[in-house]
Amino acid sequence: MSFLEVTAFLFEGFKISLLIFAVTLLCGAPLGLPIAFCSMSRFKVVKAISKVFVWIIRGVPLMLQIFIIYYVPGLLFDFQIFSQVDRYFFIEYGIADAGRIFAVLIAFTINYACYFSEIYRGGIESISRGQYEAGYVLGLTKSQIFRKIILKQVIQRIVPPMSNEIITLIKDTALANCIVVCEIIKQAKELAATKALVWPLFYTGVFYLLFVGVLTIVLGQVEKKLKYFRS
């Protein structure tokens, strides 16, 4: 295979990596907020359940979580739901690995939502009580204080750790190949197995480096614009 053919073949896999990245970010980032609020709840039961859940998700390797999501429902209920999804989408639409991709998306979304929730919680709790009290003195409601005073400062403070998690996310998409999802690393392994080409495996690093470079520039610009809110 020529260099251009290998590049095109690997890019097909990288599109799956980008899909996992995008869906996880779009679903996991908003989901992390209610989890963060539950972790800060005044209700001890809600707070305890949330903290234990986050502790489990953050403590168990993401690869193992993918295995659990994909295999455990079949073991418990004797029904391979994701295999059925695979079969349905392949027969109806000619789309391969749909069930496996759904399993990966569920695992990634839950995992990163928990990590994002801790970033949100840390950002919110880092704001001094004096700012809340000042808002009350000015006659603002609790929701107005959060929207007009707290939120902008929280966003500024969480951008750097969020940037790190987002960059980590694109690299973690490689874990999807543990259940044979055809992301870029799986594509490179297939070339090694069928064409005896090893160099594409190393070449995949270029795709990650270029995308991480773009992310770094974009997130750096966001952080620079939010410096206005630095306290």
ZIUR-V862981 format. One record per pair of residues at least 6 apart in sequence whose C-alpha atoms are under 8 Angstrom apart, sorted by sequence separation. I is the first residue (numbers start at 1). GAP is how many residues later the second one is. If there is no record, write none. Layout:
i & gap
I & GAP
I & GAP
//
This chain:
i & gap
41 & 6
73 & 6
74 & 6
89 & 6
90 & 6
135 & 6
136 & 6
176 & 6
177 & 6
180 & 6
191 & 6
192 & 6
39 & 7
40 & 7
73 & 7
74 & 7
89 & 7
90 & 7
176 & 7
191 & 7
38 & 8
39 & 8
73 & 8
90 & 8
177 & 8
192 & 8
38 & 9
39 & 9
71 & 9
86 & 9
89 & 9
136 & 9
174 & 9
177 & 9
189 & 9
191 & 9
192 & 9
86 & 10
135 & 10
173 & 10
174 & 10
188 & 10
39 & 11
86 & 11
174 & 11
38 & 12
39 & 12
70 & 12
86 & 12
188 & 12
189 & 12
85 & 13
86 & 13
132 & 13
188 & 13
85 & 14
86 & 14
135 & 14
35 & 15
84 & 15
83 & 16
185 & 16
188 & 16
82 & 17
83 & 17
81 & 18
82 & 18
131 & 18
131 & 19
185 & 19
82 & 20
184 & 20
82 & 21
127 & 23
124 & 26
127 & 26
127 & 27
70 & 30
124 & 30
123 & 31
123 & 32
70 & 33
69 & 34
70 & 34
120 & 34
123 & 34
69 & 35
123 & 35
66 & 37
69 & 37
171 & 37
66 & 38
69 & 38
120 & 38
170 & 38
119 & 39
66 & 41
65 & 42
66 & 42
119 & 42
170 & 42
119 & 43
62 & 45
167 & 45
62 & 46
116 & 46
167 & 48
62 & 49
116 & 49
167 & 49
57 & 53
58 & 53
163 & 53
57 & 54
58 & 56
163 & 56
57 & 57
58 & 57
54 & 60
159 & 60
54 & 61
159 & 63
160 & 63
159 & 64
156 & 67
156 & 70
156 & 71
104 & 72
156 & 73
157 & 73
156 & 74
101 & 75
153 & 76
152 & 77
153 & 77
35 & 78
153 & 78
35 & 79
100 & 79
28 & 80
32 & 80
100 & 80
101 & 80
20 & 81
24 & 81
28 & 81
32 & 81
36 & 81
40 & 81
100 & 81
23 & 82
27 & 82
28 & 82
31 & 82
32 & 82
35 & 82
36 & 82
39 & 82
28 & 83
29 & 83
30 & 83
32 & 83
33 & 83
34 & 83
20 & 84
24 & 84
25 & 84
28 & 84
29 & 84
32 & 84
33 & 84
36 & 84
37 & 84
97 & 84
20 & 85
24 & 85
28 & 85
32 & 85
36 & 85
97 & 85
23 & 86
27 & 86
31 & 86
32 & 86
29 & 87
33 & 87
20 & 88
24 & 88
28 & 88
32 & 88
66 & 110
63 & 112
67 & 112
62 & 113
63 & 113
66 & 113
63 & 115
25 & 141
21 & 148
21 & 149
18 & 152
21 & 152
17 & 153
20 & 153
17 & 156
17 & 157
16 & 166
17 & 166
16 & 167
17 & 167
15 & 168
16 & 168
13 & 169
14 & 169
15 & 169
13 & 170
14 & 170
12 & 171
13 & 171
12 & 172
13 & 172
11 & 173
13 & 173
10 & 174
13 & 174
10 & 177
9 & 178
10 & 178
10 & 190
14 & 193
6 & 194
10 & 194
//
